[in-house]
Amino acid sequence: MIVCLDSGNSRIKWGVHDGNAWLAQGAVAHAEVGQLASLPARWGRPGRVMLANVAGAEAAQRIRQQLQAWAPLFCDVQPVAERAGVTNLYQNPARLGVDRWCALIGARGLFQQASIVVMAGTATTIDSLDAAGVFLGGMILPGLDLMRRALVRETAGLPFADGQYAEQPRCTDDAIVTGCIEAQAGAIERAWTRLNAGDALCVMSGGNAEVISKHLSIAHVLTPNLPLEGLRLLAVEP
């Protein structure tokens, strides 16, 4: 059994895999990290505990404190130049966000084809993976909520919009929401075009993935908790 933990900017996603299928998955806010303390009693002793953390050293320490029974089993994942069928062409491979690295590995393992890998959460990352499993590069954008908050913070009169997407927005709230969604969808589709692979798939994960996916004109698939899949593959790699 493998336990996978993806500690992101806002939440900690977790999953338990028995070697054949996910037995359970869940998520807790960082402020509610204490909820993780029930996992060892519920699931017993796994073979490995895989951790991908982008929330800083203190967040990692709090996670470990709640899971002390599993302390000897922890494996802190870090990006490298090549693993699990993915080649990392980042200028400094270790500087790639570990959540992006795990998502790329997850997408490669699941689909085995050229892909645009999108993680749509607090930030939106858009990464290009060719048919041979080479990570060519990627983009980082503010997520949908961050885009809206930036307009509130940096302008005198714009609200934190609670509007709806519209092809021709006719009120300020709708104009902001539509603009933010179009910016995300447009960046994804430009990355897909740049990959220059007509059969490329857009693999999407994260809390805002479903919202953005409704406005894409390219082939796409929603894959919840994609970094957990990458962590699982890393755990079983020889």
Secondary structure, 3 states (H helix, E strand, C coil): CEEEEEECCCEEEEEEECCCCEEEEEEEEHHHHHHHHHHHHHHCCCCEEEEEECCCHHHHHHHHHHCHHHHHHEEECCCCCEECCEEECCCCHHHCCHHHHHHHHHHHHHHCCCEEEEEECCEEEEEEECCCCEEEEEEEEECHHHHHHHHHHHCCCCCCCCCCCCCCCCCHHHHHHHHHHHHHHHHHHHHHHHHCCCCCEEEEECCCHHHHHCCCCCCEEECCCHHHHHHHHHHHCC
